[in-house]
């Protein structure tokens, strides 16, 4: 409203000045003789001079309304485009704004897009940094728990197992209590296996700068010193990517951990070979086995194995027969051609290998 009144007054003064200039041009200086007719001649009971100023005021009013309408239309158009600046697909399809305004809007949109991308990148980097910090804290806490369990519970279980072994060897003094003590000894030994499997989860051995073959060899040699069953292994050096080596190593850890906790096996076989341009990782035991569809106790570990295999584009098979054992096999396509030699006749730990070949 204020802008409209300002335009009206300004136009009225401007048009009045212009009208006065024309009158001065045609009738000379405003003397009584020259300008007397403007006051003496009437039209509709109004002198001509009054009619002239009314016409000037009306024209000023009309022009002011038109200018306000144009300004409001432009303001609405610019406001609409400014609101659209935040949209990713902003574009000026209609030429309803001036060239300078159009250029300014496009530059503002480019700046907003740049800032949006920068903000998204910073947000993603912050989220990744937070995730990394959380993962580092989780790993540190897991390692702390693993150290405390190893230094306290694991050592106490080992000491209890040794004491029970020494007691059960004294056949003459035990009498009828010997079967009970032997059963207790087995429970303690099983608890030790559970503890070692838990420690393997909490503080897993990392490959670091080793190859997959070296990491698996170190892992098996460490386990052989801590478990009661025999671990046979055949490991060949295979050229794999860093991601493939890391995932296959974690798959082997998961499978061995499941064997420690659930299988109650007396023999375990680990195989890592390359045949017909395919890398094969197989972990097989002669334990109790389970029904894959019904047994939920190992579902979490099996799901981890499946997810890791899929992430690196590998095919996998998990076959288990209750009372016979379990086989976990992962095949990874190799990016180079290996020697096509016949696979040696490996003696299976159990006849479960035939079941795997059928599947």
HELIX and SHEET records of a PDB file:
HELIX    1   1 UNK A    2  UNK A   27  1                                  26    
HELIX    2   2 UNK A   32  UNK A   35  1                                   4    
HELIX    3   3 UNK A   37  UNK A   40  1                                   4    
HELIX    4   4 UNK A   48  UNK A   84  1                                  37    
HELIX    5   5 UNK A   99  UNK A  149  1                                  51    
HELIX    6   6 UNK A  150  UNK A  154  3                                   5    
HELIX    7   7 UNK A  155  UNK A  168  1                                  14    
HELIX    8   8 UNK A  171  UNK A  174  1                                   4    
HELIX    9   9 UNK A  175  UNK A  177  5                                   3    
HELIX   10  10 UNK A  178  UNK A  202  1                                  25    
HELIX   11  11 UNK A  212  UNK A  224  1                                  13    
HELIX   12  12 UNK A  242  UNK A  258  1                                  17    
HELIX   13  13 UNK A  259  UNK A  263  3                                   5    
HELIX   14  14 UNK A  299  UNK A  311  1                                  13    
HELIX   15  15 UNK A  352  UNK A  358  1                                   7    
SHEET    1   A 2 UNK A  42  UNK A  43  0                                        
SHEET    2   A 2 UNK A  46  UNK A  47 -1                                        
SHEET    1   B 5 UNK A 230  UNK A 235  0                                        
SHEET    2   B 5 UNK A 267  UNK A 275  1                                        
SHEET    3   B 5 UNK A 278  UNK A 285 -1                                        
SHEET    4   B 5 UNK A 325  UNK A 333 -1                                        
SHEET    5   B 5 UNK A 315  UNK A 321 -1                                        
END                                                                             
